[in-house]
């Protein structure tokens, strides 16, 4: 069996697309209340991993109906990504049902180049 292993000096950069939606209850709250809640319960989790995860958030609800927002995360540290997701799932934002994670998609940019060096 031909098994390829990337050289130890090659860092694999993963790109994750996480789609999520907010509840009507959340959207009915005043923006100032939502912002204060995010600052207390969500932003500390995101900032904790900001040295290892590059994140960009996008609003999508005006363009399709399956999800309201999505985030693109880039990292070479899947452990940090995993633990951030676990903390998000335990957060009051998700536990109270204000938001839900709809889907994850993960890929490797230019994987064919990595295969060529192994």
C-alpha positions in Angstrom: 0.0 0.0 0.0 1.4 3.4 -1.1 1.0 5.8 1.9 2.0 9.4 1.5 3.1 11.4 4.5 3.8 15.1 4.3 7.4 16.1 5.3 7.6 17.4 8.9 8.5 20.9 7.8 5.3 21.2 5.8 2.5 23.0 7.6 -0.9 22.2 6.3 -3.2 25.2 6.2 -6.9 24.3 6.7 -9.8 26.4 5.6 -13.1 25.8 7.5 -16.4 27.3 6.5 -18.9 27.3 9.4 -22.4 28.3 8.6 -24.7 29.3 11.5 -28.1 30.9 12.0 -29.6 33.2 14.7 -33.0 32.6 16.2 -35.9 35.0 15.9 -35.7 35.6 19.6 -32.2 36.8 19.2 -33.0 39.0 16.3 -35.9 40.6 18.2 -33.6 41.8 20.9 -32.3 45.4 20.6 -28.9 45.6 18.9 -27.3 47.2 22.0 -28.5 44.2 24.1 -27.2 41.7 21.5 -23.8 43.5 21.4 -23.5 43.4 25.2 -24.3 39.7 25.3 -21.8 39.0 22.6 -19.1 41.0 24.4 -19.7 39.0 27.6 -20.3 35.5 26.3 -19.0 35.1 22.7 -16.1 37.5 22.0 -13.9 36.2 24.8 -14.0 32.7 23.3 -13.2 34.0 19.8 -10.4 36.2 21.1 -8.9 33.3 23.1 -8.0 31.6 19.9 -7.2 34.6 17.7 -3.5 33.9 17.8 -4.0 30.5 16.1 -7.2 31.0 14.1 -7.8 33.6 11.4 -11.5 34.3 11.2 -13.8 36.4 8.9 -17.5 36.6 9.4 -20.1 37.2 6.7 -23.8 38.0 6.7 -25.7 35.7 4.2 -29.4 35.9 5.0 -30.2 38.3 2.2 -28.7 35.9 -0.3 -30.1 32.5 0.6 -32.4 30.8 3.1 -30.4 27.9 4.5 -28.2 29.8 6.9 -28.1 33.4 8.1 -24.3 33.8 8.5 -21.0 32.1 7.9 -17.5 32.3 9.1 -14.3 31.4 7.3 -11.6 30.1 9.6 -8.0 29.5 8.4 -5.5 27.6 10.6 -2.7 25.1 10.7 -3.8 24.2 14.3 -6.8 21.9 14.2 -6.6 21.4 18.0 -7.2 25.1 18.6 -10.1 25.0 16.1 -11.6 21.9 17.8 -11.4 23.5 21.3 -12.9 26.8 20.1 -15.9 24.9 18.6 -16.4 23.0 21.9 -16.3 26.3 23.8 -18.8 27.8 21.4 -21.1 24.9 21.8 -21.0 25.2 25.6 -21.5 29.0 25.4 -24.8 30.7 26.4 -25.2 31.9 22.8 -25.8 28.3 21.6 -27.0 26.8 24.9 -29.9 29.3 25.1 -30.8 28.7 21.5 -29.9 32.2 20.3 -27.7 30.7 17.6 -27.1 27.3 16.0 -24.3 25.9 13.9 -25.8 24.6 10.6 -22.8 23.1 8.9 -19.0 22.8 8.7 -16.9 22.3 5.6 -13.2 21.9 5.7 -10.6 21.8 3.0 -6.9 22.2 2.3 -5.7 24.9 -0.1 -3.6 23.6 -3.0 -3.5 20.1 -1.6 -2.1 18.9 -4.9 1.1 20.8 -4.2 1.5 19.0 -0.9 1.0 15.6 -2.6 3.8 16.5 -5.0 6.4 16.9 -2.2 5.6 13.7 -0.4 
